[in-house]
């Protein structure tokens, strides 16, 4: 996702959330205000009507048989008149009736007088009143619902006020009910105005985000293009630094920093390219990452050394034009170096028609012996493919011998302050070179020491070659041939 799009979304989401929260709070406050207002009204109506009724009459209204009495009709007319008087635009009472507790079962609430004309919605004295607030209904004082209640006729905001007899004893209660729809209708203007404000704020925030994202994304696009060009090796590219007035001081400072980075990378690349003519790629990377200049010192560590050499090369070269010799060596070394690097080896040096490779330095390699033998096998495989192509071109094939040994050696920068090289020295290195020379006498392509063989026992197919005497060592050396 583009940064510009992210800014647009961030502003839009922030504006929507902020305004949604504001509208939500406004709605809750308005809802509370409207609810409180209707609570006061319905409670006032219930209490007023309760004072208009005769408790002495109501305590005798218990069943349908009592509907025939003139007292019942008088109380019903009083309730009906009060109900109709409170069916106004600002205050609309849907139902107004009385209830009482069953004398035998106080937990059962029954209808007393219901003035409703609609037979489908009216009730008779003694009918059971079923409400979710039955357990909370009190007959000794006026009360109003804290939340909407539900009965057999619907969902309401209701209030209850006691009807008392001449002795002041509560014998019944007036139940006044506002329809939930009427209460909700009072909130519609608030909801509509809030939705309009939310929509307007969203549009304005998107416009502001568009302007801001454009001003921010332009220098960022320039930065991206510049960095991509630097990544491609174009260290001469520059960002415009005079941007304080147009984009701000921060972007001008960023441009200066990027330009300085390009200068530094160009200088490092020049040094690295020059340095690469003398040392291996691995050594260059190690020096660059260390951030320090190389010094004349070495570390003692375990390494695996590989030597390879072309057999009979001097005799073959005597019968070839120098140009052909150089071409053959270049083609040969190109393939061999690819194999070395592919297996994590460090190319130490070319020695005429041979090469020396270090495994386990400068980077540690816990599988250095395995990687060294893999390299030897792949070198022989690549050589066979190369010789097959040469034979097709009318050129003679060649053979190489490879010696591998593992052990402790001194590894580091060796030489003088004017000229040094990264290499390994010690008896481990000398034995690897002697093993390579012994491949001619033993008639094998790859010869490894017992030290190396023990580390990879069972991984490669090998043959014991016994103990051999090598030049420069008094003790015999146990060695193994690696089969291809």
C-alpha positions as CSV (number, residue, x, y, z in Angstrom):
1,X,0.0,0.0,0.0
2,X,1.3,3.4,-0.9
3,X,2.4,5.9,1.8
4,X,0.0,8.4,0.4
5,X,-2.9,6.0,0.6
6,X,-1.9,5.2,4.2
7,X,-2.1,8.9,5.1
8,X,-5.5,9.2,3.4
9,X,-6.8,6.2,5.3
10,X,-5.2,7.4,8.6
11,X,-6.9,10.8,8.4
12,X,-10.2,9.3,7.3
13,X,-10.2,6.6,10.0
14,X,-9.2,9.2,12.6
15,X,-11.8,11.6,11.6
16,X,-14.5,8.9,11.4
17,X,-13.6,7.5,14.8
18,X,-13.3,10.9,16.4
19,X,-16.6,12.1,15.1
20,X,-18.3,8.7,15.7
21,X,-17.2,8.9,19.3
22,X,-18.5,12.5,19.5
23,X,-21.8,11.6,17.9
24,X,-22.0,8.5,20.1
25,X,-21.5,10.6,23.2
26,X,-24.0,13.2,22.0
27,X,-26.5,10.5,21.3
28,X,-26.0,8.9,24.7
29,X,-26.4,12.3,26.4
30,X,-29.5,13.1,24.4
31,X,-30.9,9.7,25.0
32,X,-30.3,10.2,28.7
33,X,-31.9,13.6,28.6
34,X,-34.9,12.4,26.7
35,X,-35.2,9.3,28.9
36,X,-35.1,11.4,32.0
37,X,-37.6,13.9,30.7
38,X,-40.1,11.1,29.9
39,X,-39.4,9.4,33.2
40,X,-40.5,12.6,34.9
41,X,-43.5,13.0,32.8
42,X,-44.8,9.5,33.1
43,X,-44.2,9.4,36.8
44,X,-46.0,12.8,37.2
45,X,-49.0,11.5,35.2
46,X,-49.1,8.2,37.2
47,X,-49.0,10.1,40.5
48,X,-51.6,12.7,39.5
49,X,-54.0,10.1,38.2
50,X,-53.6,7.9,41.3
51,X,-54.7,10.9,43.4
52,X,-57.8,11.2,41.4
53,X,-59.0,7.6,42.0
54,X,-60.9,6.2,45.0
55,X,-59.0,3.5,46.8
56,X,-62.1,2.4,48.7
57,X,-63.7,1.5,45.3
58,X,-60.6,-0.2,43.9
59,X,-60.1,-2.5,46.8
60,X,-63.4,-4.1,45.9
61,X,-62.6,-4.5,42.1
62,X,-61.3,-8.0,41.9
63,X,-63.0,-9.8,39.0
64,X,-65.0,-9.4,35.9
65,X,-68.2,-9.4,37.9
66,X,-67.2,-6.0,39.3
67,X,-67.3,-4.4,35.8
68,X,-71.1,-4.0,36.1
69,X,-71.0,-1.7,39.1
70,X,-71.4,2.0,38.6
71,X,-68.3,2.6,40.8
72,X,-66.2,0.7,38.3
73,X,-67.6,2.7,35.4
74,X,-66.9,5.9,37.2
75,X,-63.3,5.0,37.9
76,X,-62.9,3.8,34.3
77,X,-64.2,7.1,32.9
78,X,-61.7,8.9,35.2
79,X,-58.8,6.9,33.8
80,X,-60.0,7.3,30.2
81,X,-60.3,11.0,30.6
82,X,-56.8,11.3,32.1
83,X,-55.4,9.0,29.4
84,X,-57.0,11.1,26.6
85,X,-55.8,14.3,28.2
86,X,-52.2,13.1,28.0
87,X,-52.3,11.9,24.4
88,X,-50.7,15.1,23.1
89,X,-47.9,15.7,20.6
90,X,-45.3,16.3,23.3
91,X,-46.7,13.7,25.7
92,X,-48.5,10.6,24.5
93,X,-49.7,8.0,27.0
94,X,-50.5,4.8,25.3
95,X,-52.0,2.8,28.2
96,X,-53.3,4.0,31.6
97,X,-54.8,1.3,33.9
98,X,-54.7,0.1,37.5
99,X,-53.2,-3.1,38.9
100,X,-53.4,-4.9,42.3
101,X,-51.7,-7.8,44.1
102,X,-53.6,-11.0,44.4
103,X,-54.6,-11.2,48.1
104,X,-53.9,-14.9,48.2
105,X,-50.7,-14.8,46.1
106,X,-48.9,-11.5,46.5
107,X,-46.4,-12.4,43.8
108,X,-49.2,-12.4,41.2
109,X,-50.2,-9.0,39.8
110,X,-53.7,-8.5,38.3
111,X,-55.5,-5.9,36.2
112,X,-57.9,-3.7,38.0
113,X,-59.5,-1.1,35.8
114,X,-58.5,-0.8,32.1
115,X,-60.2,2.0,30.1
116,X,-59.0,0.8,26.7
117,X,-61.8,0.7,24.1
118,X,-60.0,-1.7,21.7
119,X,-61.2,-5.2,22.7
120,X,-58.0,-6.8,21.3
121,X,-55.9,-4.7,23.6
122,X,-58.1,-4.2,26.7
123,X,-58.1,-6.3,29.9
124,X,-60.7,-7.2,32.5
125,X,-60.5,-7.0,36.2
126,X,-58.7,-10.0,37.6
127,X,-56.7,-10.7,34.4
128,X,-53.1,-11.5,35.2
129,X,-50.6,-8.7,34.4
130,X,-47.3,-10.2,33.0
131,X,-44.4,-7.8,33.0
132,X,-40.6,-8.2,33.2
133,X,-40.7,-5.7,36.1
134,X,-43.3,-7.5,38.2
135,X,-40.7,-8.3,40.9
136,X,-39.8,-4.6,41.1
137,X,-43.3,-3.2,41.3
138,X,-44.1,-1.4,44.5
139,X,-47.5,-0.2,45.7
140,X,-46.4,2.0,48.6
141,X,-44.7,4.8,46.7
142,X,-44.5,6.2,43.1
143,X,-41.8,4.5,41.0
144,X,-40.6,4.7,37.4
145,X,-38.7,2.2,35.2
146,X,-35.0,2.7,35.0
147,X,-35.0,0.7,31.8
148,X,-37.6,-0.2,29.3
149,X,-40.0,-3.0,30.5
150,X,-41.9,-5.6,28.5
151,X,-45.4,-6.9,29.2
152,X,-48.1,-8.7,27.1
153,X,-48.8,-5.6,25.1
154,X,-45.2,-4.5,24.1
155,X,-42.2,-2.6,25.3
156,X,-42.7,0.5,27.4
157,X,-41.3,3.3,29.6
158,X,-43.7,3.0,32.5
159,X,-44.4,4.4,36.0
160,X,-46.5,3.2,38.9
161,X,-48.2,5.2,41.7
162,X,-50.2,3.8,44.6
163,X,-54.0,4.2,45.0
164,X,-54.8,4.5,48.7
165,X,-58.0,4.0,50.6
166,X,-59.5,6.3,53.2
167,X,-57.1,4.9,55.8
168,X,-54.1,5.7,53.6
169,X,-53.4,2.1,52.8
170,X,-52.3,1.2,49.3
171,X,-54.8,-1.1,47.7
172,X,-53.9,-0.7,44.0
173,X,-51.6,1.2,41.7
174,X,-51.9,3.2,38.5
175,X,-49.7,2.0,35.6
176,X,-48.9,4.7,33.0
177,X,-47.0,3.7,29.9
178,X,-45.1,5.6,27.2
179,X,-44.4,3.7,23.9
180,X,-40.7,3.0,23.2
181,X,-41.3,4.2,19.6
182,X,-42.4,7.6,20.9
183,X,-39.3,7.9,23.0
184,X,-37.1,6.8,20.1
185,X,-38.8,9.4,17.8
186,X,-37.4,12.1,20.0
187,X,-33.9,10.9,19.2
188,X,-34.2,10.8,15.4
189,X,-33.2,14.4,14.9
190,X,-30.1,13.9,17.0
191,X,-29.2,10.8,15.0
192,X,-29.7,12.5,11.7
193,X,-27.7,15.6,12.7
194,X,-24.9,13.5,14.0
195,X,-24.8,11.4,10.8
196,X,-24.7,14.6,8.8
197,X,-21.8,16.0,10.9
198,X,-20.0,12.7,10.6
199,X,-20.3,12.7,6.8
200,X,-19.2,16.3,6.5
201,X,-16.2,15.7,8.8
202,X,-15.2,12.7,6.7
203,X,-15.3,14.6,3.5
204,X,-13.3,17.5,4.9
205,X,-10.7,15.2,6.4
206,X,-10.3,13.3,3.1
207,X,-9.7,16.6,1.3
208,X,-7.2,17.7,4.0
209,X,-5.5,14.3,3.8
210,X,-5.3,14.5,0.0
211,X,-3.5,17.9,0.2
212,X,-1.2,16.8,3.0
213,X,-0.4,13.4,1.4
214,X,0.5,15.1,-1.9
215,X,2.9,17.4,-0.2
216,X,4.5,14.6,1.7
217,X,4.6,11.9,-1.0
218,X,6.3,14.1,-3.6
219,X,9.6,14.3,-1.8
220,X,9.3,10.7,-0.7
221,X,8.9,9.7,-4.3
222,X,12.0,11.7,-5.1
223,X,13.8,9.9,-2.2
224,X,12.7,6.5,-3.4
225,X,13.9,7.2,-7.0
226,X,17.3,8.5,-5.7
227,X,17.8,5.5,-3.4
228,X,16.9,3.0,-6.2
229,X,19.4,4.7,-8.4
230,X,22.1,4.4,-5.7
231,X,21.1,0.8,-5.3
232,X,21.8,0.3,-9.0
233,X,25.3,1.8,-8.6
234,X,24.5,5.3,-9.8
235,X,26.4,7.2,-7.1
236,X,26.4,10.5,-9.1
237,X,22.7,11.1,-8.6
238,X,21.7,13.9,-6.3
239,X,18.5,15.1,-4.5
240,X,17.6,18.8,-4.6
241,X,18.7,20.2,-1.2
242,X,17.0,23.6,-1.4
243,X,13.5,22.4,-0.2
244,X,13.0,24.4,3.0
245,X,10.4,26.8,1.6
246,X,8.5,24.1,-0.4
247,X,8.6,21.0,1.7
248,X,10.2,21.9,5.0
249,X,13.5,21.8,6.8
250,X,13.2,18.1,7.5
251,X,13.1,17.1,3.8
252,X,16.0,19.4,3.0
253,X,18.1,17.7,5.8
254,X,17.0,14.3,4.4
255,X,18.2,15.3,0.9
256,X,21.6,16.4,2.3
257,X,21.9,13.1,4.2
258,X,21.1,11.0,1.1
259,X,23.6,12.9,-1.0
260,X,26.3,12.4,1.7
261,X,25.4,8.7,1.7
262,X,25.9,8.5,-2.1
263,X,29.3,10.1,-1.8
264,X,30.4,7.7,0.9
265,X,29.1,4.7,-1.0
266,X,30.9,5.8,-4.2
267,X,34.2,6.2,-2.3
268,X,33.8,2.8,-0.6
269,X,33.0,1.2,-4.0
270,X,36.1,2.6,-5.5
271,X,38.2,1.2,-2.6
272,X,36.4,-2.1,-2.7
273,X,36.9,-2.5,-6.5
274,X,40.6,-1.7,-6.2
275,X,40.9,-4.0,-3.1
276,X,39.2,-6.9,-5.0
277,X,42.1,-7.1,-7.4
278,X,44.3,-8.4,-4.5
279,X,42.1,-10.3,-2.1
280,X,39.1,-12.6,-2.1
281,X,35.5,-11.4,-1.9
282,X,35.1,-12.9,1.5
283,X,38.0,-10.9,2.9
284,X,36.7,-7.7,1.4
285,X,33.3,-8.2,3.0
286,X,34.9,-9.0,6.4
287,X,37.0,-5.8,6.2
288,X,34.0,-3.7,5.1
289,X,31.7,-5.0,7.8
290,X,34.4,-4.6,10.6
291,X,34.7,-0.9,9.8
292,X,38.4,-1.0,10.6
293,X,41.5,-1.1,8.4
294,X,43.3,-4.5,8.2
295,X,46.3,-5.0,10.5
296,X,49.2,-7.4,10.5
297,X,48.0,-10.0,12.9
298,X,46.6,-13.6,12.9
299,X,44.3,-15.8,14.9
300,X,44.8,-19.4,15.8
301,X,41.7,-21.4,14.7
302,X,40.6,-24.7,13.2
303,X,40.4,-24.6,9.4
304,X,40.2,-27.0,6.5
305,X,42.6,-26.4,3.7
306,X,42.1,-27.5,0.1
307,X,44.9,-27.5,-2.6
308,X,44.3,-28.4,-6.2
309,X,46.7,-28.6,-9.1
310,X,46.6,-29.6,-12.8
311,X,48.6,-32.7,-13.5
312,X,51.4,-32.4,-16.1
313,X,50.5,-28.8,-16.8
314,X,54.1,-27.6,-17.3
315,X,54.7,-30.2,-20.1
316,X,51.3,-29.5,-21.7
317,X,52.0,-25.7,-21.6
318,X,55.3,-26.1,-23.4
319,X,53.4,-27.4,-26.5
320,X,50.7,-24.7,-26.5
321,X,50.7,-21.1,-27.6
322,X,50.7,-18.8,-24.5
323,X,47.3,-17.3,-25.6
324,X,45.8,-20.8,-25.5
325,X,47.3,-21.5,-22.1
326,X,45.8,-18.3,-20.7
327,X,42.5,-19.1,-22.2
328,X,42.5,-22.6,-20.8
329,X,43.4,-21.4,-17.3
330,X,40.8,-18.7,-17.4
331,X,38.0,-21.1,-18.4
332,X,39.2,-23.7,-15.8
333,X,39.6,-21.2,-12.9
334,X,36.2,-19.6,-13.7
335,X,34.4,-22.9,-13.1
336,X,36.5,-23.9,-10.1
337,X,36.1,-20.5,-8.3
338,X,32.3,-20.8,-8.8
339,X,32.3,-24.2,-7.0
340,X,34.5,-22.7,-4.1
341,X,32.2,-19.8,-3.5
342,X,29.1,-22.0,-3.9
343,X,30.3,-24.1,-0.9
344,X,31.3,-21.2,1.3
345,X,35.1,-21.4,0.8
346,X,37.5,-18.5,0.8
347,X,39.8,-18.4,-2.2
348,X,43.2,-17.7,-0.7
349,X,45.4,-17.6,-3.8
350,X,46.2,-18.9,-7.3
351,X,49.5,-20.8,-7.4
352,X,50.3,-21.0,-11.1
353,X,47.9,-23.7,-12.3
354,X,46.8,-24.5,-8.8
355,X,44.7,-22.9,-6.1
356,X,44.4,-22.8,-2.3
357,X,41.1,-22.6,-0.5
358,X,40.3,-22.0,3.2
359,X,37.2,-23.3,4.9
360,X,36.3,-21.9,8.3
361,X,37.9,-18.5,7.9
362,X,37.3,-15.6,7.9
363,X,33.7,-16.8,8.9
364,X,33.3,-19.7,11.3
365,X,32.0,-22.9,9.7
366,X,31.1,-25.8,11.9
367,X,30.7,-28.0,8.7
368,X,33.9,-26.9,7.1
369,X,35.2,-30.5,6.4
370,X,31.9,-31.5,4.7
371,X,32.0,-28.3,2.6
372,X,35.6,-28.8,1.6
373,X,35.0,-32.4,0.4
374,X,31.8,-31.3,-1.4
375,X,33.9,-28.6,-3.2
376,X,36.5,-31.2,-4.2
377,X,33.9,-33.6,-5.6
378,X,32.1,-30.8,-7.5
379,X,35.4,-29.5,-8.9
380,X,36.1,-32.9,-10.4
381,X,32.5,-33.0,-11.8
382,X,32.8,-29.6,-13.3
383,X,36.2,-30.5,-14.8
384,X,34.7,-33.5,-16.5
385,X,32.0,-31.4,-18.1
386,X,34.6,-28.8,-19.1
387,X,36.9,-31.5,-20.7
388,X,34.0,-33.0,-22.6
389,X,33.4,-29.6,-24.2
390,X,37.1,-29.1,-24.9
391,X,37.3,-32.5,-26.6
392,X,34.4,-31.4,-28.9
393,X,36.5,-28.3,-29.8
394,X,39.6,-30.4,-30.5
395,X,41.4,-29.5,-27.3
396,X,43.1,-31.9,-24.9
397,X,41.5,-32.8,-21.6
398,X,43.2,-32.3,-18.3
399,X,43.2,-33.9,-14.8
400,X,43.6,-32.4,-11.4
401,X,44.6,-33.7,-8.0
402,X,43.0,-32.3,-4.8
403,X,44.3,-32.6,-1.3
404,X,42.3,-31.7,1.9
405,X,43.5,-31.5,5.5
406,X,41.9,-30.1,8.7
407,X,43.6,-28.7,11.8
408,X,44.8,-25.7,13.7
409,X,46.5,-22.9,11.7
410,X,47.3,-19.2,12.0
411,X,44.8,-17.3,9.9
412,X,45.0,-13.5,9.3
413,X,46.8,-10.7,7.5
414,X,50.4,-11.5,6.7
415,X,53.0,-9.4,4.9
416,X,54.2,-5.8,5.3
417,X,52.6,-2.4,6.0
418,X,52.8,-1.7,2.2
419,X,51.6,-5.1,1.0
420,X,49.7,-7.8,2.9
421,X,47.5,-10.7,2.1
422,X,44.9,-12.8,4.0
423,X,46.1,-16.4,4.3
424,X,46.6,-19.3,6.5
425,X,50.0,-20.7,7.6
426,X,51.1,-23.7,9.6
427,X,51.7,-27.5,9.4
428,X,48.0,-28.0,8.5
429,X,48.5,-26.0,5.3
430,X,51.7,-27.8,4.4
431,X,50.1,-31.2,4.9
432,X,47.2,-30.3,2.6
433,X,49.7,-29.3,-0.1
434,X,51.6,-32.5,0.3
435,X,48.4,-34.6,0.1
436,X,47.6,-32.9,-3.2
437,X,51.1,-33.9,-4.5
438,X,50.6,-37.5,-3.3
439,X,47.5,-37.9,-5.5
440,X,49.9,-38.5,-8.5
441,X,51.8,-41.3,-6.7
442,X,48.6,-43.0,-5.4
443,X,46.6,-42.6,-8.6
444,X,43.6,-40.9,-7.0
445,X,41.8,-37.7,-7.7
446,X,40.9,-36.6,-4.1
447,X,43.1,-37.4,-1.1
448,X,42.1,-36.3,2.5
449,X,43.8,-36.6,5.8
450,X,42.6,-38.8,8.7
451,X,41.7,-35.5,10.6
452,X,39.3,-34.5,7.9
453,X,38.0,-38.0,7.3
454,X,37.0,-38.5,10.9
455,X,34.8,-35.4,10.8
456,X,32.8,-36.6,7.8
457,X,32.9,-40.4,8.4
458,X,29.8,-42.0,6.8
459,X,28.8,-38.9,4.7
460,X,31.0,-39.6,1.7
461,X,32.2,-42.8,0.0
462,X,35.9,-43.3,0.8
463,X,38.7,-45.8,0.6
464,X,41.6,-46.1,3.1
465,X,45.0,-45.6,1.4
466,X,47.1,-46.5,4.4
467,X,50.0,-44.6,5.8
468,X,52.2,-42.6,3.5
469,X,55.3,-40.6,3.9
470,X,55.1,-37.0,2.8
471,X,57.9,-34.6,2.2
472,X,58.8,-32.5,5.3
473,X,57.2,-34.8,7.9
474,X,59.0,-37.5,9.8
475,X,55.8,-39.3,10.8
476,X,53.7,-41.3,8.4
477,X,50.3,-39.8,7.5
478,X,47.1,-41.8,7.3
479,X,45.0,-40.8,4.4
480,X,41.8,-41.7,2.5
481,X,40.7,-41.4,-1.1
482,X,37.3,-40.0,-1.8
483,X,35.3,-41.8,-4.5
484,X,33.3,-39.7,-6.9
